[in-house]
Amino acid sequence: MTWVPLLLSDPSPCFRLLVLRDLLHRQEDDPERQELITLQDIDPLVTELLQNQNPDGSWKRIGINDNAPGGALQVTAQALTRLGYLRFSSDHPAVRQAADFIFSLQKPDGSWPQPKDFQEKEEDWGYDMMPVQAAFPLRGLASCGYAQDPRSEKAYQWLLDQRLEDGAWPTGMASGNFGYVAGYRKLAHSRWGCRSNTTAALICLALHPQRRSEPAARRALDLLLGRETREKQNIGFEVARTMGIEPARGWTTFFARFDLALVLDLCWRVGASLQDPRVKDLVDFILELQGPYGLWEYERRPQASRWVTFDLLRSLSQLDQSSDWLSLEPRTPFQAYKRLDKRF
């Protein structure tokens, strides 16, 4: 385990605490773990974030958003996602204030408003519904322990009501029609399913103690695993974005990059096992990329390498060798855009 001293030498108390707790499995009364708990609030990762919180609990900017169409609601949800990743919960006043702000904007049907840019478009072109409008706020709430709050459960039900018959989530609905699905967002075995929206919804389900193992989550993961591409440059992008190392931008395209580290994280949370050849092949590919000192290098932004390594090691340690996971999807080579036949 050559990665141990390399990870524990990180200057972030929050990071070292995650390593002790999730990788080295130190007991709660461990002196070093207790000391790091007292240092969490003075970690620059946290102090910089909390300094930008508004009195109403929201964030308008947190240093990681380059383009947030959802405004303060989307940015606040992203801030909660980071705090949740660092294991902050409703016990922390900043988390409570942020959650109150998000819940204050919740619509009676359980969803949240769409971005202003979408609402002001002409009726024929605007979307009446997009799954991400609920998935973004719900992810932030669920990350911090609000998954089973009755208001969150209402949002979960709204999300499930938007599912297609094949188990995916669409781009959205506009005047009774499904939204266009660009090739890079297509799912291998779904006509109208959008990978970005399906990923957003699945992350929310995976953060729920019960819903993570229910058929809706398993079916969504099964569809995501249908994209058997190996995009090395994107491995760890999501954790880098969560920690503010990569910019968080976009709406429908938020999960445009296919991050194998995120897929692996969803695998262990939902319950996919190594008995699935697709999961086994994914793990083998990930292990081939591990460096000689036990780290995975995030080439685009090397400062994220330790976070990516932690995330991958946690996922690999949590994966089941066998379980009741069952896939009925045939292995189909993924093709974003059909190859056009030449006329001449």
N, C-alpha and C positions, 0 to 999 in steps of 0.2 A: 504494500500500500504506500508507494512512494508519494502519492498525492497528499497524504496527511499533513506533513510539515509545510507543504506549499500552500495548502488551503488555510491552515491555521495561522499562517504568517500574514494573512490579509489584514489591513488596518481597520476594517469595519467590524465593530462588535456584533452587529446584527448578523453578518455573514458567518463569523466564527461560531456564534450561537447555533445557527442552522446546521453547521457542520457537526458540532458536538451532539446535537439532538437527533438529527435525521440520518447521519452517516455513521457516527461513532456510538450512537445510542447511549449516551451518558444519562445517568439517572437524574431525576429532577432535583435531588438534594446535592448533586455534585457541586463542590465549591466553585470550580471554574465556571460552570454553567450559571450558578447563582450570581457570580460577579458580573458576568456579561449581561444578565438581565437588567442589572442596575445601570449599565452603560448604554442601553438601547436608545434612550431618549436623547442622548448627546451624540449619537452617531450622525455625522454630517449628512448621510443619506436621508435621515429622518428630519433633522433640524431644518435643512434647506427646504424640504417639502412643507413642513408645518408653518414656516415663516410666510409662505405664500397663501395660506388658507384665509379666506375672508370671514368676517364676523358671522355671516349666515351659514357657515359650514362648507361653502363651496370653494372651488378653485377656478380662477379664470386662466391661470397659467401656472404650470409647475415645472417648467424647464425641460419638458420632454415632448411637448406637443408642437409640431410644426404646422399642422393643419387639422383643426378639430371642427368639422361641420356641425357637430352636436352642441357646440358652445360649452357653457359652464357645466351642463349635465354630463356631457361626455368626458370632459377633463376631470371632473370630480370623481366619476366612476373609475377613471384610470388611476387617479391618486389612491383611491381605496384599494384597487387591485395591487398596487405596489405595497401598501401598508399590510394588506392581507398576506402577501407573499412573505413578508418579514415577520409574520405571525402576530400582528397587532389585531386586537378584536374590539368588541363593543365596550370592553373595560376601559379603553382609552378615550378621553373626552373628544379628541379630534375626530376619531372614528364615529362616535355617536353623533356629533354635529354634522358630519358629512352624510351619514345615513339619514338623518332627519331632513336634510336638504333634498336628497334624492327622493325620499318618500313623499315629500311635500309636493313634488311635481308629478306624481303618479296619477294616471287617468283612472276613472271608475272601472274600466274594463281590465285593469291590471297592467297595461302597457304604459309607456311614456311617450311624450310628444316627439314627433319627428323634427329634424333640423329645419330651421326657418327657410333654408334654401329650397327644400323639397316642398314645403307647404305653400310657397308663393308661386310655384309654377302653375301654368294653366292646367285645368282639370284633366284634359286629355293626356297630359304628359306627366303629371305628378303621380307619385305613389300614394295609394290609400293606406298601405301597410307595408312595412319592411321588418322582418324578424329582429334585425339588429337594434331597432329602436327600443326593444325591451331587453335584449341580450346584453348590451353594454352596461346599463345601470345594474342589472341583476347580477352580472359577473362581479362587479365591485362589491355589492352587498354580500353575496355569497362568499367571497374571498375573506371577508371579515367576520363570518359566523352568523349572518342574517338569513341563511338559506331557508330555515324553517320558520321564520317570522311569517305570520298570516298574510301580510302584505306581499312578501316575496312569493309565497305559495300561489297567490293570485296571479302574479306575473308568470310563474312557471306554467300555470294552467293556460294562460293566454298564449305562451310560446307553443305549447303542445297543440293548441287548437289551430295553429298556423301550419302544422306539418302536412306534407303531401302524403298521398296514399303509399308511396314507396319508402317513406321514412325520412326523406330529406326535407330541408327547408328551402323555399324559393327565394329568389332575389326580392320579390315583393309582389303586391297586387296593385294594378292600375286600371280603374274602370272595369273591374271584373276579369281582367286578363293577367296572366303571369308575366312578370318582368323578364326581359332578355337576360340570358346567361352567357357572358363572354367565355370564350374557349378556355382561358386560364383559370376560370372559376367553375368549370364543369366537373361533375362527378361521373365516374365511369359507368354507373348503372342507374342513372336517373335522368329523365327527359328534362325536367324543369328545376331540378335541384341545384342550388348554388353552394359551392364549397365554402365560400366565405361566411355566408349566413348559417350554413349547417355547422361549421366549426364554432361560430359564436354561440349558437344554441347548445351544442354539445358540451362546451366548456362549462356553461351554467349547470347543466345536468350533472356533470362529473363532480361538481363541488357540493352537491346535495347528498347527505348521508344515505338516503334511501333511493332517490331517483337515479343515482349513478349506476345502479345495477339493474334497473328496470329495462324492459324491451326497447323503449324509445331511445335510450342512450346507446344500447348495444347495437341497434340497427344503424344509428347515425355513424358510430365508429366503424362498423362494417363497411359502410359506403366510403368513408374517408380512406380506409385501408385499400380500397380499390385503385387508388392512385399510387402505383408502385414506381414512383420516380425517385431518384437519388440526387437531390439537389444539395450538395455538400456545403455550398456557400451560405445556405439559409439555416443550417443546423444551429439552434440556440438563439435565433433571431427574437423569438417571443420573450424569453427571459431577459435578453439584453434590452428590449423595448420596455419591459415592465420596470426595470431598474433605471430607466432614463438614459441608457447608453446609446440606444437607437431612438430616433424620433418616432413618436406615435402619431400617425396621420391617417386620414382617410375615413370612409364610412362604409360603403358597400365593399370597398377594396381593402378594408382593414386587415383581413387575413388572406390577402392575395398571395403572399409568399407561402410556399409549402415547407413548413418547418418540421423536420423529422423529430426533433427533440420534443416539440409540442405533441406530436402524434404519439410518441413513446410515453409521455406523461399521461395522456388520455387513456392509453392502453392499460396501465396499471390501475388507474382510478376506476375505470369502467369494468375491468376484470378480464380483459383479453389475456390469453395465456400463450406460452411459447409453443404450445401444440399447434397453433395456427401457423402454417408455413410463412405467411406474409410477415407476421410478427417476428418469427425466428430469423428470417432473412434481414429484416430491419435491424435487429439486435446485432447480427453478425457484421453488417455494414458499419454500424456505429462503433463497434469494438475495433474494427480494422483501422479506424481513424484516430484511435487513442494514441497519444504521444508516448515517448519512451519514459517520461516521468509521471505518467498516469493522467496527464491533462489533455483536454481537447482544446485546440487552438481556434479561437474565433478570429479569423484572419482580417475581416473587415474592420473590427475594432478590438484589438488585442486586450484592452482593459476589461472586456467582458468574459475572457476565457475562464476565469475562476468560477464565475456565476454559471456559465454553460457547463463546466465540469461538474459542479455540485448538482445541477439539475439532472444531468444525464446519469450520474452515479446513483442519485436517489431513485430515479425511475428504474434503472437496471436492478437495484436491490429489492424493489417492490414487486417486480413482475412475477407472476405465478408460473411454475413449471407446468402445472396442469390445473384445470378448473372446469366448470360447466359451460365455458364459452363455446359457442357453436356458430360457425359461419356457413352460410349457404350460397355465398357469392362466388361465381367462377372467377379465376384469375384472368383478367383481361388487360393487355397492355394499354396504358393510358395514352391518349392522343388529344392534345388540347384543340387542335384544328385539323379537320380532315384534309388530306393531301388532294389537291385538285389535279385531275387528269389534264395533261397538255392537249390542246386542240390540234397541234401539228407535230 
